[in-house]
Amino acid sequence: MGSSFGKLFKISTFGESHGKGIGAVLEGCPAGLEISEDFIQAELDRRKPGQSKITTQRQEGDKVELLSGIFEGKATGTPIGMVIYNEDQRSKDYSHIAEKFRPSHADYTYQVKYGVRDYRGGGRSSARETAARVASGSIAKMFLKTLGIECYAYVSQVGGLKLEKSYQELDLGKIDDNIVRCPDGPMAEKMIDLIDEVRKSRDTIGGIVTGVIKGVPPGLGEPVFEKLHAELGKAMLSINAVKGFEFGSGFEGITMRGSEHNDVFYKDGDTVKTKTNHSGGIQGGISNGEDIYFRIAFKPVATIMTDQESVDLHGDATTVTGKGRHDPCVVPRAVPIVEAMSALVIADYYLINKTVKL
């Protein structure tokens, strides 16, 4: 339980931060899909640690090894197995918290749930697990591309620095032009300076990633308990450090009157469209053919390089000192994770919709 996601296009991930490796088994990938190992690796390179001065300096190549389900460059329709071996574990960096609970980490909750925990880098609770999601999501991206569907994500806020431009005003092709993955150059520079300043002060900071999915056909989603936006919310809230999800007009929509907020329909040739898109491309839990867009809030990384009060395994007061290598801000590396989870949701719901219509 808790390590699988999806119904037809389904992934199950395994592994820990400081174990031998992490990986995934992907089921439901349509047979005959051309699989590019180079593309999978490129997506993993966008997420891997040590890529810039504003990310953790843990050095992992994150080289993926494809174990099954692919023959002569194409998916066979059988489970696709993937593994990424860990290379740069420094487990001794975590011996000091073997019996201590780090504030705002999963240490205490894992201990009370299982009665045992892997304290090395957080074990299974580590964000390192998301590499398996990115590898799987890259295959979902390849599948969606054949359907004309593309998933984007970019950093739109770091701390109090907020990009006021909407995604329509930005060139989404420039997301990877800078290390913070904000497609607005001047704002990106400010964000980089802020994250670097926070890093030097031995602290951390949070931010927001905006997701955009283009080309989604109308009709994806279920009408009651498995609404498309609910599944997207579940996907995003399953990512480490996520504290909030909103789609379309989100919380800002409450400031508008219904007459302003309603998306008026019109006919464009043979296609039904809406003049505005406050609905975020989803109405009644089902896609309407417009762009799907949403925002995800990421908290400041819980590990800080200063002393904090806590308790230990025996309930005694103690002090926790931050050690190891950690991101001062997760959002630059979260961008490919958000894209991957978006792709997994849409691929799954596309296949579900196909079976419903048979």
Sequence and secondary structure as in RCSB ss.txt:
>XXXX:A:sequence
MGSSFGKLFKISTFGESHGKGIGAVLEGCPAGLEISEDFIQAELDRRKPGQSKITTQRQEGDKVELLSGIFEGKA
TGTPIGMVIYNEDQRSKDYSHIAEKFRPSHADYTYQVKYGVRDYRGGGRSSARETAARVASGSIAKMFLKTLGIE
CYAYVSQVGGLKLEKSYQELDLGKIDDNIVRCPDGPMAEKMIDLIDEVRKSRDTIGGIVTGVIKGVPPGLGEPVF
EKLHAELGKAMLSINAVKGFEFGSGFEGITMRGSEHNDVFYKDGDTVKTKTNHSGGIQGGISNGEDIYFRIAFKP
VATIMTDQESVDLHGDATTVTGKGRHDPCVVPRAVPIVEAMSALVIADYYLINKTVKL
>XXXX:A:secstr
  SEE SSSEEEEEE TTSSEEEEEEE   TT B  HHHHHHHHHHH SSSSTTS        EEE SSEETTEE
 SS EEEEEE     GGGGGGGTTB  TTSSHHHHHHHHS    GGGGGGSGGGHHHHHHHHHHHHHHHHTTT E
EEEEEEEETTEE  S GGGS GGGGGGSTT  S HHHHHHHHHHHHHHHHTT    EEEEEEEES  TT S SST
T HHHHHHHHHHTSTTEEEEEETTGGGGGGS HHHH   EEEETTEEEES  TTTTEETTEE SS EEEEEEE  
 S  SSEEEEEBTTS EEEEE  S   S SHHHHHHHHHHHHHHHHHHHHHHHHHHH 
